Amino acid sequence: MLNSRSHLGANPAKVPRTPDAGALPRLPRRDNPNWHEQDAEAWEAYELKVMVTGGAGFIGSNIADRLVEEGHEVVVLDDLSSGKRDHVPASANFYRMELDNRWLDRVVERERPDAVLHLAAQISVRRSVEDPVFDARVNILGSIGLIEACRAHGVRRFIFTSTGGAIYGDVDQVPTPETWPAAPISPYGTSKLSVEQYLHCFRQIHGFSSAALRLANVYGPRQDPHGEAGVVAIFSRALLEVRAATINGDGTQTRDYVYVGDVVEAFVRALGSEDQGSFNVGTATETSVNELYQQVAGAVGSGAAAEHGPPRPGEQRRSSVDYTRIRNELGWEPKVQLTEGIALTVDYFRTQTAAAV
């Protein structure tokens, strides 16, 4: 028997969803100078049902919050291996389950969402190198199962969370555009590319509407300071707790850091668009890990020097993505500068640290 943990309260009357209505309505762009009341009225008259896999996690929960704020019905699917239950919006219908759960098809059939935002994944590059079979089982087979369930049960829009760093590997052109040949050097990047290719096949065979967002290094409130990928969160927590922060390698490797609020906006725009294919989501700016550490230390008010450990296998030296395509087609561009985003993130972890005392 299927069980969900629903906290849905009384809702105002909803406009019936029409599965055969064609393309999803575009989400309004409130920072667009052409925004006007007619758009707002049209938006208020239509509610989407959106499933967010990984919706208890760092990025997924921020997206779920935004969708709820916009008046949409949200379904969250998360195994809570890294996500937190209290990050799931109270109004969301919540399923605690993994992607390879045998009930996945039944859940999609039961909920029949208009759209699915797929963020659930094995995100550790290190683990993908150590256990590529596990990485493939979660990231490739789990995703294919979800895509097929969505196709079978009439989901009209599917947004996949891909990677803007690991998918390209070491490249000569930085910032890197989507047209650059993908050549991942880790099983994690390979798994993301594989799912993008499956989505392409589903578009060609079934007319399945989808887009893949190739995210740069996302940071911000709710990021996990205990994982390997959230370097801003890791540095923030360590320095606030007066512990040594470790930089892997010499620290001259570069990354493209994009604030989570900007990433949420990218998902919202992709959700309301008919554009398909892959889109880079980043700032087109390289920042070395050493530079990043200095900025975080400055925001914390710490003069502590970082320690250096061995480099990680499977990581490239330089990474930054060109966001020209998503700017031209979806009107998206990053708004939050790195200094501002780091300050917001440090403030969040400062509050968290104080509350834990």
Phi, psi and omega in degrees: 000137179282136176235134173233154177255093187257138176237035181288129176262194178290130180248149173294168181304137181252147172286128182302139176283142182241099185302336182260020186280355179092216185295148176293149177293145177292139175286142181292148179251098189290345177264006179277131180297343179271002178299135179209174187298326180299320176297318181298317181294320178296321180294316181296337184275357184226129179242131177264151169254118187237128174265131178243108174279142187073025186284358173260358183272185185304297183283316184301320181290326176294322176293315180301318177301316181297317181296319178296317179300328180279359176092017181265158176273128187241136173243128181247132175239121183202140179270358179062023176292330175225338178284170181237132182301324183284357174271349179282130179305140183300331183275353184281146172277120191247131174240122175268104183196157177269164182294330181269014177295138183292346179269001185303312180301320180295323179296313179297319179296319182291315184278327181044063179290154172292322186215156176232130173253113189260102179246344181297133183190163165273116191251002183272116175298318181299314181293326179296327178286319182286326184219073183296333179293316177297316180301315181292322181297318181282307190280328180263299184295319178299319180291319179298318178300319179293315180300316180295320177297319179295317178298316184293332186247023167078022175295132189262350179206133183228123179246121183257138177269107179254190183239134180267356179252297187294338184286334182268333184072199178282123187233164178269335182255113179227126000297149187261127177275166180297337182284348179290136181301129178287130180215067183298147180247015176223153175302327179299309178297323179296321180294322179294317178297321179300316180293321175302320180291324175296321177297321176299316178299317180295327175294317182289320185276317189246354185070027184285122185278122183206161173215148177245126178261114180272094187281138169285199181280106184275140178217164177144184179304142181082000177294145183283117180277002183252355179272191181260340190269336187270070189295325178295316178294318180298312178297317182300309182296316181299313183291323178293329179267009178055047174246159179289136175258138183250131174258129179281125182081200184277353176084000180273352176297143185250152176219166180250109186261122183237135186286143186300325178297323176292323179294319177303316179299322179297318178296318181299318181290321178294324179299318183270013183247159173260358181292143185235169180101201186255140181227126172288140177231101182196198185244355183063023181237129176270136174226127179287157179296325176298316177298317181300315180302316180298322179292318178294316179300320178297318180293325178285330186088033183249142175254011183291140177275150178278152171267160180238134177246184180290151176293156179270139176292144176088004180259139178274164183280320183233144178203125172197144185244147177272121183259022183301317184296313182291331175293316183288323187264328182244356179072020182264143168204153182294140180250328187268119177289155184302317180300316179294316181296320177296319179299317178296320181291316178297319177300319179298312182288332174296317176297317179297318181294318179295322182291335182278348182282000000 
